[in-house]
Amino acid sequence: MITALHDAHSNVLPPSDSSSSILDQRIQLALSKSPYRPVRSIQCRVHEGLIMLQGTLPNYHCVQIAIAIAKAHLNSETQLRVNLKVE
């Protein structure tokens, strides 16, 4: 299992729930458009400025792709937590 936390800035208040929902939808849409089929199955949740990726992927390359997609949506108000398994 790969677990990581990426923090853009730690002293910033989290975004509102409505902006979290929009961010959640944007990241999930980006994951679903990945040319790598396994990456499309990754679940994304955003809550109080924390972006959480969860799921199982066949290799570390796909993990890196999923992380890159999520990181493209990071800003000063968000952190990324990766909880992906490689099987």
mmCIF file as gemmi writes it, N, C-alpha and C atoms, coordinates in Angstrom:
data_model
loop_
_atom_site.group_PDB
_atom_site.id
_atom_site.type_symbol
_atom_site.label_atom_id
_atom_site.label_alt_id
_atom_site.label_comp_id
_atom_site.label_asym_id
_atom_site.label_entity_id
_atom_site.label_seq_id
_atom_site.pdbx_PDB_ins_code
_atom_site.Cartn_x
_atom_site.Cartn_y
_atom_site.Cartn_z
_atom_site.occupancy
_atom_site.B_iso_or_equiv
_atom_site.pdbx_formal_charge
_atom_site.auth_seq_id
_atom_site.auth_asym_id
_atom_site.pdbx_PDB_model_num
ATOM 1 N N . MET Axp A 1 ? 0.839 -1.166 0 1 0 ? 1 A 1
ATOM 2 C CA . MET Axp A 1 ? 0 0 0 1 0 ? 1 A 1
ATOM 3 C C . MET Axp A 1 ? 0.887 1.233 0 1 0 ? 1 A 1
ATOM 4 N N . ILE Axp A 2 ? 0.494 2.222 -0.767 1 0 ? 2 A 1
ATOM 5 C CA . ILE Axp A 2 ? 1.236 3.464 -0.859 1 0 ? 2 A 1
ATOM 6 C C . ILE Axp A 2 ? 0.408 4.538 -0.185 1 0 ? 2 A 1
ATOM 7 N N . THR Axp A 3 ? 0.959 5.186 0.81 1 0 ? 3 A 1
ATOM 8 C CA . THR Axp A 3 ? 0.277 6.268 1.488 1 0 ? 3 A 1
ATOM 9 C C . THR Axp A 3 ? 1.192 7.464 1.504 1 0 ? 3 A 1
ATOM 10 N N . ALA Axp A 4 ? 0.684 8.591 1.067 1 0 ? 4 A 1
ATOM 11 C CA . ALA Axp A 4 ? 1.497 9.803 1.036 1 0 ? 4 A 1
ATOM 12 C C . ALA Axp A 4 ? 0.601 11 1.291 1 0 ? 4 A 1
ATOM 13 N N . LEU Axp A 5 ? 1.201 12.055 1.798 1 0 ? 5 A 1
ATOM 14 C CA . LEU Axp A 5 ? 0.474 13.293 2.032 1 0 ? 5 A 1
ATOM 15 C C . LEU Axp A 5 ? 1.275 14.412 1.415 1 0 ? 5 A 1
ATOM 16 N N . HIS Axp A 6 ? 0.672 15.122 0.498 1 0 ? 6 A 1
ATOM 17 C CA . HIS Axp A 6 ? 1.315 16.253 -0.163 1 0 ? 6 A 1
ATOM 18 C C . HIS Axp A 6 ? 0.599 17.516 0.288 1 0 ? 6 A 1
ATOM 19 N N . ASP Axp A 7 ? 1.323 18.452 0.838 1 0 ? 7 A 1
ATOM 20 C CA . ASP Axp A 7 ? 0.761 19.659 1.404 1 0 ? 7 A 1
ATOM 21 C C . ASP Axp A 7 ? 1.25 20.861 0.614 1 0 ? 7 A 1
ATOM 22 N N . ALA Axp A 8 ? 0.319 21.575 -0.012 1 0 ? 8 A 1
ATOM 23 C CA . ALA Axp A 8 ? 0.709 22.769 -0.748 1 0 ? 8 A 1
ATOM 24 C C . ALA Axp A 8 ? 1.118 23.877 0.23 1 0 ? 8 A 1
ATOM 25 N N . HIS Axp A 9 ? 0.289 24.152 1.204 1 0 ? 9 A 1
ATOM 26 C CA . HIS Axp A 9 ? 0.585 25.114 2.269 1 0 ? 9 A 1
ATOM 27 C C . HIS Axp A 9 ? -0.17 24.652 3.504 1 0 ? 9 A 1
ATOM 28 N N . SER Axp A 10 ? 0.464 24.63 4.647 1 0 ? 10 A 1
ATOM 29 C CA . SER Axp A 10 ? -0.177 24.068 5.827 1 0 ? 10 A 1
ATOM 30 C C . SER Axp A 10 ? -0.937 25.078 6.667 1 0 ? 10 A 1
ATOM 31 N N . ASN Axp A 11 ? -0.776 26.369 6.481 1 0 ? 11 A 1
ATOM 32 C CA . ASN Axp A 11 ? -1.411 27.367 7.331 1 0 ? 11 A 1
ATOM 33 C C . ASN Axp A 11 ? -2.589 28.06 6.662 1 0 ? 11 A 1
ATOM 34 N N . VAL Axp A 12 ? -3.286 27.38 5.782 1 0 ? 12 A 1
ATOM 35 C CA . VAL Axp A 12 ? -4.396 27.979 5.057 1 0 ? 12 A 1
ATOM 36 C C . VAL Axp A 12 ? -5.677 27.275 5.458 1 0 ? 12 A 1
ATOM 37 N N . LEU Axp A 13 ? -6.753 28.044 5.625 1 0 ? 13 A 1
ATOM 38 C CA . LEU Axp A 13 ? -8.033 27.458 5.98 1 0 ? 13 A 1
ATOM 39 C C . LEU Axp A 13 ? -8.563 26.601 4.839 1 0 ? 13 A 1
ATOM 40 N N . PRO Axp A 14 ? -9.269 25.512 5.153 1 0 ? 14 A 1
ATOM 41 C CA . PRO Axp A 14 ? -9.803 24.65 4.092 1 0 ? 14 A 1
ATOM 42 C C . PRO Axp A 14 ? -10.924 25.335 3.338 1 0 ? 14 A 1
ATOM 43 N N . PRO Axp A 15 ? -11.147 24.939 2.083 1 0 ? 15 A 1
ATOM 44 C CA . PRO Axp A 15 ? -12.233 25.523 1.302 1 0 ? 15 A 1
ATOM 45 C C . PRO Axp A 15 ? -13.586 25.066 1.805 1 0 ? 15 A 1
ATOM 46 N N . SER Axp A 16 ? -14.652 25.743 1.383 1 0 ? 16 A 1
ATOM 47 C CA . SER Axp A 16 ? -15.997 25.378 1.794 1 0 ? 16 A 1
ATOM 48 C C . SER Axp A 16 ? -16.389 24.028 1.199 1 0 ? 16 A 1
ATOM 49 N N . ASP Axp A 17 ? -17.477 23.439 1.73 1 0 ? 17 A 1
ATOM 50 C CA . ASP Axp A 17 ? -17.94 22.144 1.23 1 0 ? 17 A 1
ATOM 51 C C . ASP Axp A 17 ? -18.357 22.208 -0.228 1 0 ? 17 A 1
ATOM 52 N N . SER Axp A 18 ? -18.944 23.324 -0.664 1 0 ? 18 A 1
ATOM 53 C CA . SER Axp A 18 ? -19.374 23.416 -2.061 1 0 ? 18 A 1
ATOM 54 C C . SER Axp A 18 ? -18.184 23.429 -3.007 1 0 ? 18 A 1
ATOM 55 N N . SER Axp A 19 ? -17.106 24.128 -2.628 1 0 ? 19 A 1
ATOM 56 C CA . SER Axp A 19 ? -15.926 24.118 -3.49 1 0 ? 19 A 1
ATOM 57 C C . SER Axp A 19 ? -15.239 22.76 -3.434 1 0 ? 19 A 1
ATOM 58 N N . SER Axp A 20 ? -15.34 22.058 -2.299 1 0 ? 20 A 1
ATOM 59 C CA . SER Axp A 20 ? -14.797 20.702 -2.203 1 0 ? 20 A 1
ATOM 60 C C . SER Axp A 20 ? -15.529 19.762 -3.14 1 0 ? 20 A 1
ATOM 61 N N . SER Axp A 21 ? -16.843 19.929 -3.225 1 0 ? 21 A 1
ATOM 62 C CA . SER Axp A 21 ? -17.645 19.092 -4.108 1 0 ? 21 A 1
ATOM 63 C C . SER Axp A 21 ? -17.278 19.332 -5.574 1 0 ? 21 A 1
ATOM 64 N N . ILE Axp A 22 ? -17.082 20.583 -5.937 1 0 ? 22 A 1
ATOM 65 C CA . ILE Axp A 22 ? -16.695 20.921 -7.309 1 0 ? 22 A 1
ATOM 66 C C . ILE Axp A 22 ? -15.317 20.346 -7.618 1 0 ? 22 A 1
ATOM 67 N N . LEU Axp A 23 ? -14.392 20.487 -6.677 1 0 ? 23 A 1
ATOM 68 C CA . LEU Axp A 23 ? -13.04 19.948 -6.855 1 0 ? 23 A 1
ATOM 69 C C . LEU Axp A 23 ? -13.085 18.431 -6.989 1 0 ? 23 A 1
ATOM 70 N N . ASP Axp A 24 ? -13.895 17.787 -6.156 1 0 ? 24 A 1
ATOM 71 C CA . ASP Axp A 24 ? -14.08 16.336 -6.213 1 0 ? 24 A 1
ATOM 72 C C . ASP Axp A 24 ? -14.541 15.915 -7.613 1 0 ? 24 A 1
ATOM 73 N N . GLN Axp A 25 ? -15.514 16.607 -8.145 1 0 ? 25 A 1
ATOM 74 C CA . GLN Axp A 25 ? -16.039 16.291 -9.477 1 0 ? 25 A 1
ATOM 75 C C . GLN Axp A 25 ? -14.988 16.504 -10.556 1 0 ? 25 A 1
ATOM 76 N N . ARG Axp A 26 ? -14.222 17.564 -10.45 1 0 ? 26 A 1
ATOM 77 C CA . ARG Axp A 26 ? -13.195 17.85 -11.455 1 0 ? 26 A 1
ATOM 78 C C . ARG Axp A 26 ? -12.113 16.771 -11.474 1 0 ? 26 A 1
ATOM 79 N N . ILE Axp A 27 ? -11.67 16.373 -10.29 1 0 ? 27 A 1
ATOM 80 C CA . ILE Axp A 27 ? -10.621 15.353 -10.219 1 0 ? 27 A 1
ATOM 81 C C . ILE Axp A 27 ? -11.16 14.007 -10.692 1 0 ? 27 A 1
ATOM 82 N N . GLN Axp A 28 ? -12.359 13.648 -10.263 1 0 ? 28 A 1
ATOM 83 C CA . GLN Axp A 28 ? -12.951 12.375 -10.683 1 0 ? 28 A 1
ATOM 84 C C . GLN Axp A 28 ? -13.129 12.348 -12.198 1 0 ? 28 A 1
ATOM 85 N N . LEU Axp A 29 ? -13.514 13.469 -12.791 1 0 ? 29 A 1
ATOM 86 C CA . LEU Axp A 29 ? -13.653 13.55 -14.245 1 0 ? 29 A 1
ATOM 87 C C . LEU Axp A 29 ? -12.292 13.382 -14.92 1 0 ? 29 A 1
ATOM 88 N N . ALA Axp A 30 ? -11.274 14.035 -14.386 1 0 ? 30 A 1
ATOM 89 C CA . ALA Axp A 30 ? -9.925 13.911 -14.959 1 0 ? 30 A 1
ATOM 90 C C . ALA Axp A 30 ? -9.421 12.472 -14.868 1 0 ? 30 A 1
ATOM 91 N N . LEU Axp A 31 ? -9.669 11.813 -13.733 1 0 ? 31 A 1
ATOM 92 C CA . LEU Axp A 31 ? -9.27 10.409 -13.585 1 0 ? 31 A 1
ATOM 93 C C . LEU Axp A 31 ? -10.02 9.537 -14.59 1 0 ? 31 A 1
ATOM 94 N N . SER Axp A 32 ? -11.3 9.815 -14.78 1 0 ? 32 A 1
ATOM 95 C CA . SER Axp A 32 ? -12.115 8.994 -15.688 1 0 ? 32 A 1
ATOM 96 C C . SER Axp A 32 ? -11.703 9.162 -17.149 1 0 ? 32 A 1
ATOM 97 N N . LYS Axp A 33 ? -11.008 10.242 -17.472 1 0 ? 33 A 1
ATOM 98 C CA . LYS Axp A 33 ? -10.552 10.482 -18.843 1 0 ? 33 A 1
ATOM 99 C C . LYS Axp A 33 ? -9.131 9.973 -19.091 1 0 ? 33 A 1
ATOM 100 N N . SER Axp A 34 ? -8.534 9.353 -18.088 1 0 ? 34 A 1
ATOM 101 C CA . SER Axp A 34 ? -7.177 8.849 -18.241 1 0 ? 34 A 1
ATOM 102 C C . SER Axp A 34 ? -7.109 7.794 -19.345 1 0 ? 34 A 1
ATOM 103 N N . PRO Axp A 35 ? -6.036 7.811 -20.147 1 0 ? 35 A 1
ATOM 104 C CA . PRO Axp A 35 ? -5.878 6.765 -21.155 1 0 ? 35 A 1
ATOM 105 C C . PRO Axp A 35 ? -5.551 5.402 -20.533 1 0 ? 35 A 1
ATOM 106 N N . TYR Axp A 36 ? -5.232 5.398 -19.237 1 0 ? 36 A 1
ATOM 107 C CA . TYR Axp A 36 ? -4.928 4.157 -18.523 1 0 ? 36 A 1
ATOM 108 C C . TYR Axp A 36 ? -6.196 3.672 -17.828 1 0 ? 36 A 1
ATOM 109 N N . ARG Axp A 37 ? -6.764 2.596 -18.354 1 0 ? 37 A 1
ATOM 110 C CA . ARG Axp A 37 ? -8.033 2.08 -17.844 1 0 ? 37 A 1
ATOM 111 C C . ARG Axp A 37 ? -8.051 1.865 -16.325 1 0 ? 37 A 1
ATOM 112 N N . PRO Axp A 38 ? -7.014 1.285 -15.717 1 0 ? 38 A 1
ATOM 113 C CA . PRO Axp A 38 ? -7.066 1.082 -14.26 1 0 ? 38 A 1
ATOM 114 C C . PRO Axp A 38 ? -7.178 2.389 -13.464 1 0 ? 38 A 1
ATOM 115 N N . VAL Axp A 39 ? -6.607 3.46 -13.971 1 0 ? 39 A 1
ATOM 116 C CA . VAL Axp A 39 ? -6.658 4.748 -13.277 1 0 ? 39 A 1
ATOM 117 C C . VAL Axp A 39 ? -8.091 5.272 -13.221 1 0 ? 39 A 1
ATOM 118 N N . ARG Axp A 40 ? -8.889 4.911 -14.188 1 0 ? 40 A 1
ATOM 119 C CA . ARG Axp A 40 ? -10.284 5.372 -14.234 1 0 ? 40 A 1
ATOM 120 C C . ARG Axp A 40 ? -11.106 4.848 -13.068 1 0 ? 40 A 1
ATOM 121 N N . SER Axp A 41 ? -10.66 3.767 -12.433 1 0 ? 41 A 1
ATOM 122 C CA . SER Axp A 41 ? -11.427 3.168 -11.333 1 0 ? 41 A 1
ATOM 123 C C . SER Axp A 41 ? -11.082 3.767 -9.966 1 0 ? 41 A 1
ATOM 124 N N . ILE Axp A 42 ? -10.107 4.649 -9.906 1 0 ? 42 A 1
ATOM 125 C CA . ILE Axp A 42 ? -9.696 5.239 -8.627 1 0 ? 42 A 1
ATOM 126 C C . ILE Axp A 42 ? -10.796 6.148 -8.093 1 0 ? 42 A 1
ATOM 127 N N . GLN Axp A 43 ? -11.043 6.046 -6.801 1 0 ? 43 A 1
ATOM 128 C CA . GLN Axp A 43 ? -12.043 6.882 -6.155 1 0 ? 43 A 1
ATOM 129 C C . GLN Axp A 43 ? -11.372 8.128 -5.587 1 0 ? 43 A 1
ATOM 130 N N . CYS Axp A 44 ? -12.021 9.25 -5.761 1 0 ? 44 A 1
ATOM 131 C CA . CYS Axp A 44 ? -11.52 10.515 -5.241 1 0 ? 44 A 1
ATOM 132 C C . CYS Axp A 44 ? -12.577 11.113 -4.326 1 0 ? 44 A 1
ATOM 133 N N . ARG Axp A 45 ? -12.151 11.548 -3.162 1 0 ? 45 A 1
ATOM 134 C CA . ARG Axp A 45 ? -13.018 12.239 -2.216 1 0 ? 45 A 1
ATOM 135 C C . ARG Axp A 45 ? -12.307 13.509 -1.788 1 0 ? 45 A 1
ATOM 136 N N . VAL Axp A 46 ? -13.049 14.581 -1.657 1 0 ? 46 A 1
ATOM 137 C CA . VAL Axp A 46 ? -12.493 15.84 -1.162 1 0 ? 46 A 1
ATOM 138 C C . VAL Axp A 46 ? -13.322 16.263 0.034 1 0 ? 46 A 1
ATOM 139 N N . HIS Axp A 47 ? -12.648 16.495 1.15 1 0 ? 47 A 1
ATOM 140 C CA . HIS Axp A 47 ? -13.334 16.921 2.362 1 0 ? 47 A 1
ATOM 141 C C . HIS Axp A 47 ? -12.436 17.886 3.12 1 0 ? 47 A 1
ATOM 142 N N . GLU Axp A 48 ? -12.95 19.074 3.355 1 0 ? 48 A 1
ATOM 143 C CA . GLU Axp A 48 ? -12.247 20.096 4.127 1 0 ? 48 A 1
ATOM 144 C C . GLU Axp A 48 ? -10.813 20.313 3.642 1 0 ? 48 A 1
ATOM 145 N N . GLY Axp A 49 ? -10.651 20.421 2.345 1 0 ? 49 A 1
ATOM 146 C CA . GLY Axp A 49 ? -9.344 20.725 1.78 1 0 ? 49 A 1
ATOM 147 C C . GLY Axp A 49 ? -8.41 19.545 1.637 1 0 ? 49 A 1
ATOM 148 N N . LEU Axp A 50 ? -8.882 18.353 1.916 1 0 ? 50 A 1
ATOM 149 C CA . LEU Axp A 50 ? -8.064 17.152 1.788 1 0 ? 50 A 1
ATOM 150 C C . LEU Axp A 50 ? -8.578 16.318 0.616 1 0 ? 50 A 1
ATOM 151 N N . ILE Axp A 51 ? -7.723 16.149 -0.39 1 0 ? 51 A 1
ATOM 152 C CA . ILE Axp A 51 ? -8.046 15.312 -1.547 1 0 ? 51 A 1
ATOM 153 C C . ILE Axp A 51 ? -7.546 13.909 -1.232 1 0 ? 51 A 1
ATOM 154 N N . MET Axp A 52 ? -8.444 12.927 -1.27 1 0 ? 52 A 1
ATOM 155 C CA . MET Axp A 52 ? -8.081 11.556 -0.939 1 0 ? 52 A 1
ATOM 156 C C . MET Axp A 52 ? -8.294 10.656 -2.148 1 0 ? 52 A 1
ATOM 157 N N . LEU Axp A 53 ? -7.234 9.975 -2.552 1 0 ? 53 A 1
ATOM 158 C CA . LEU Axp A 53 ? -7.313 8.988 -3.631 1 0 ? 53 A 1
ATOM 159 C C . LEU Axp A 53 ? -7.289 7.606 -3.005 1 0 ? 53 A 1
ATOM 160 N N . GLN Axp A 54 ? -8.187 6.741 -3.449 1 0 ? 54 A 1
ATOM 161 C CA . GLN Axp A 54 ? -8.242 5.397 -2.888 1 0 ? 54 A 1
ATOM 162 C C . GLN Axp A 54 ? -8.582 4.398 -3.972 1 0 ? 54 A 1
ATOM 163 N N . GLY Axp A 55 ? -7.924 3.234 -3.912 1 0 ? 55 A 1
ATOM 164 C CA . GLY Axp A 55 ? -8.207 2.17 -4.856 1 0 ? 55 A 1
ATOM 165 C C . GLY Axp A 55 ? -7.023 1.246 -5.033 1 0 ? 55 A 1
ATOM 166 N N . THR Axp A 56 ? -7.146 0.349 -5.998 1 0 ? 56 A 1
ATOM 167 C CA . THR Axp A 56 ? -6.103 -0.636 -6.295 1 0 ? 56 A 1
ATOM 168 C C . THR Axp A 56 ? -5.703 -0.501 -7.754 1 0 ? 56 A 1
ATOM 169 N N . LEU Axp A 57 ? -4.409 -0.499 -7.984 1 0 ? 57 A 1
ATOM 170 C CA . LEU Axp A 57 ? -3.872 -0.381 -9.338 1 0 ? 57 A 1
ATOM 171 C C . LEU Axp A 57 ? -2.907 -1.526 -9.607 1 0 ? 57 A 1
ATOM 172 N N . PRO Axp A 58 ? -2.687 -1.866 -10.89 1 0 ? 58 A 1
ATOM 173 C CA . PRO Axp A 58 ? -1.847 -3.015 -11.211 1 0 ? 58 A 1
ATOM 174 C C . PRO Axp A 58 ? -0.344 -2.764 -11.075 1 0 ? 58 A 1
ATOM 175 N N . ASN Axp A 59 ? 0.071 -1.494 -11.102 1 0 ? 59 A 1
ATOM 176 C CA . ASN Axp A 59 ? 1.507 -1.224 -11.03 1 0 ? 59 A 1
ATOM 177 C C . ASN Axp A 59 ? 1.768 0.202 -10.538 1 0 ? 59 A 1
ATOM 178 N N . TYR Axp A 60 ? 3.03 0.458 -10.204 1 0 ? 60 A 1
ATOM 179 C CA . TYR Axp A 60 ? 3.4 1.758 -9.661 1 0 ? 60 A 1
ATOM 180 C C . TYR Axp A 60 ? 3.27 2.866 -10.703 1 0 ? 60 A 1
ATOM 181 N N . HIS Axp A 61 ? 3.449 2.547 -11.963 1 0 ? 61 A 1
ATOM 182 C CA . HIS Axp A 61 ? 3.292 3.549 -13.015 1 0 ? 61 A 1
ATOM 183 C C . HIS Axp A 61 ? 1.884 4.148 -12.986 1 0 ? 61 A 1
ATOM 184 N N . CYS Axp A 62 ? 0.879 3.316 -12.835 1 0 ? 62 A 1
ATOM 185 C CA . CYS Axp A 62 ? -0.498 3.808 -12.76 1 0 ? 62 A 1
ATOM 186 C C . CYS Axp A 62 ? -0.72 4.656 -11.514 1 0 ? 62 A 1
ATOM 187 N N . VAL Axp A 63 ? -0.053 4.293 -10.42 1 0 ? 63 A 1
ATOM 188 C CA . VAL Axp A 63 ? -0.127 5.106 -9.198 1 0 ? 63 A 1
ATOM 189 C C . VAL Axp A 63 ? 0.405 6.51 -9.487 1 0 ? 63 A 1
ATOM 190 N N . GLN Axp A 64 ? 1.544 6.579 -10.166 1 0 ? 64 A 1
ATOM 191 C CA . GLN Axp A 64 ? 2.145 7.869 -10.499 1 0 ? 64 A 1
ATOM 192 C C . GLN Axp A 64 ? 1.227 8.692 -11.404 1 0 ? 64 A 1
ATOM 193 N N . ILE Axp A 65 ? 0.558 8.043 -12.332 1 0 ? 65 A 1
ATOM 194 C CA . ILE Axp A 65 ? -0.375 8.736 -13.217 1 0 ? 65 A 1
ATOM 195 C C . ILE Axp A 65 ? -1.53 9.323 -12.404 1 0 ? 65 A 1
ATOM 196 N N . ALA Axp A 66 ? -2.101 8.538 -11.508 1 0 ? 66 A 1
ATOM 197 C CA . ALA Axp A 66 ? -3.218 9.005 -10.676 1 0 ? 66 A 1
ATOM 198 C C . ALA Axp A 66 ? -2.788 10.181 -9.797 1 0 ? 66 A 1
ATOM 199 N N . ILE Axp A 67 ? -1.599 10.082 -9.218 1 0 ? 67 A 1
ATOM 200 C CA . ILE Axp A 67 ? -1.087 11.166 -8.379 1 0 ? 67 A 1
ATOM 201 C C . ILE Axp A 67 ? -0.886 12.43 -9.21 1 0 ? 67 A 1
ATOM 202 N N . ALA Axp A 68 ? -0.341 12.303 -10.397 1 0 ? 68 A 1
ATOM 203 C CA . ALA Axp A 68 ? -0.108 13.462 -11.259 1 0 ? 68 A 1
ATOM 204 C C . ALA Axp A 68 ? -1.428 14.15 -11.626 1 0 ? 68 A 1
ATOM 205 N N . ILE Axp A 69 ? -2.449 13.359 -11.889 1 0 ? 69 A 1
ATOM 206 C CA . ILE Axp A 69 ? -3.757 13.933 -12.221 1 0 ? 69 A 1
ATOM 207 C C . ILE Axp A 69 ? -4.298 14.719 -11.032 1 0 ? 69 A 1
ATOM 208 N N . ALA Axp A 70 ? -4.22 14.137 -9.849 1 0 ? 70 A 1
ATOM 209 C CA . ALA Axp A 70 ? -4.723 14.823 -8.652 1 0 ? 70 A 1
ATOM 210 C C . ALA Axp A 70 ? -3.882 16.057 -8.327 1 0 ? 70 A 1
ATOM 211 N N . LYS Axp A 71 ? -2.564 15.948 -8.45 1 0 ? 71 A 1
ATOM 212 C CA . LYS Axp A 71 ? -1.687 17.079 -8.152 1 0 ? 71 A 1
ATOM 213 C C . LYS Axp A 71 ? -1.962 18.276 -9.049 1 0 ? 71 A 1
ATOM 214 N N . ALA Axp A 72 ? -2.424 18.032 -10.248 1 0 ? 72 A 1
ATOM 215 C CA . ALA Axp A 72 ? -2.747 19.125 -11.16 1 0 ? 72 A 1
ATOM 216 C C . ALA Axp A 72 ? -3.868 20 -10.61 1 0 ? 72 A 1
ATOM 217 N N . HIS Axp A 73 ? -4.602 19.493 -9.624 1 0 ? 73 A 1
ATOM 218 C CA . HIS Axp A 73 ? -5.715 20.232 -9.029 1 0 ? 73 A 1
ATOM 219 C C . HIS Axp A 73 ? -5.388 20.784 -7.644 1 0 ? 73 A 1
ATOM 220 N N . LEU Axp A 74 ? -4.172 20.572 -7.163 1 0 ? 74 A 1
ATOM 221 C CA . LEU Axp A 74 ? -3.779 21.119 -5.861 1 0 ? 74 A 1
ATOM 222 C C . LEU Axp A 74 ? -3.668 22.632 -5.94 1 0 ? 74 A 1
ATOM 223 N N . ASN Axp A 75 ? -3.982 23.276 -4.838 1 0 ? 75 A 1
ATOM 224 C CA . ASN Axp A 75 ? -3.754 24.709 -4.721 1 0 ? 75 A 1
ATOM 225 C C . ASN Axp A 75 ? -3.313 24.999 -3.285 1 0 ? 75 A 1
ATOM 226 N N . SER Axp A 76 ? -3.224 26.236 -2.938 1 0 ? 76 A 1
ATOM 227 C CA . SER Axp A 76 ? -2.723 26.597 -1.61 1 0 ? 76 A 1
ATOM 228 C C . SER Axp A 76 ? -3.659 26.182 -0.483 1 0 ? 76 A 1
ATOM 229 N N . GLU Axp A 77 ? -4.878 25.781 -0.824 1 0 ? 77 A 1
ATOM 230 C CA . GLU Axp A 77 ? -5.858 25.41 0.197 1 0 ? 77 A 1
ATOM 231 C C . GLU Axp A 77 ? -6.069 23.901 0.323 1 0 ? 77 A 1
ATOM 232 N N . THR Axp A 78 ? -5.329 23.109 -0.431 1 0 ? 78 A 1
ATOM 233 C CA . THR Axp A 78 ? -5.592 21.67 -0.442 1 0 ? 78 A 1
ATOM 234 C C . THR Axp A 78 ? -4.349 20.84 -0.164 1 0 ? 78 A 1
ATOM 235 N N . GLN Axp A 79 ? -4.59 19.641 0.324 1 0 ? 79 A 1
ATOM 236 C CA . GLN Axp A 79 ? -3.564 18.627 0.536 1 0 ? 79 A 1
ATOM 237 C C . GLN Axp A 79 ? -4.008 17.372 -0.21 1 0 ? 79 A 1
ATOM 238 N N . LEU Axp A 80 ? -3.057 16.528 -0.524 1 0 ? 80 A 1
ATOM 239 C CA . LEU Axp A 80 ? -3.353 15.28 -1.225 1 0 ? 80 A 1
ATOM 240 C C . LEU Axp A 80 ? -2.937 14.109 -0.358 1 0 ? 80 A 1
ATOM 241 N N . ARG Axp A 81 ? -3.887 13.205 -0.102 1 0 ? 81 A 1
ATOM 242 C CA . ARG Axp A 81 ? -3.592 11.962 0.614 1 0 ? 81 A 1
ATOM 243 C C . ARG Axp A 81 ? -3.83 10.809 -0.352 1 0 ? 81 A 1
ATOM 244 N N . VAL Axp A 82 ? -2.786 9.995 -0.532 1 0 ? 82 A 1
ATOM 245 C CA . VAL Axp A 82 ? -2.846 8.891 -1.483 1 0 ? 82 A 1
ATOM 246 C C . VAL Axp A 82 ? -2.882 7.581 -0.697 1 0 ? 82 A 1
ATOM 247 N N . ASN Axp A 83 ? -3.919 6.814 -0.913 1 0 ? 83 A 1
ATOM 248 C CA . ASN Axp A 83 ? -4.058 5.512 -0.274 1 0 ? 83 A 1
ATOM 249 C C . ASN Axp A 83 ? -4.373 4.503 -1.374 1 0 ? 83 A 1
ATOM 250 N N . LEU Axp A 84 ? -3.349 4.182 -2.155 1 0 ? 84 A 1
ATOM 251 C CA . LEU Axp A 84 ? -3.523 3.29 -3.304 1 0 ? 84 A 1
ATOM 252 C C . LEU Axp A 84 ? -2.725 2.004 -3.085 1 0 ? 84 A 1
ATOM 253 N N . LYS Axp A 85 ? -3.336 0.895 -3.435 1 0 ? 85 A 1
ATOM 254 C CA . LYS Axp A 85 ? -2.671 -0.41 -3.35 1 0 ? 85 A 1
ATOM 255 C C . LYS Axp A 85 ? -2.19 -0.816 -4.728 1 0 ? 85 A 1
ATOM 256 N N . VAL Axp A 86 ? -1.062 -1.493 -4.768 1 0 ? 86 A 1
ATOM 257 C CA . VAL Axp A 86 ? -0.556 -2.046 -6.016 1 0 ? 86 A 1
ATOM 258 C C . VAL Axp A 86 ? -0.638 -3.555 -5.917 1 0 ? 86 A 1
ATOM 259 N N . GLU Axp A 87 ? -1.331 -4.159 -6.859 1 0 ? 87 A 1
ATOM 260 C CA . GLU Axp A 87 ? -1.458 -5.626 -6.882 1 0 ? 87 A 1
ATOM 261 C C . GLU Axp A 87 ? -1.029 -6.164 -8.224 1 0 ? 87 A 1
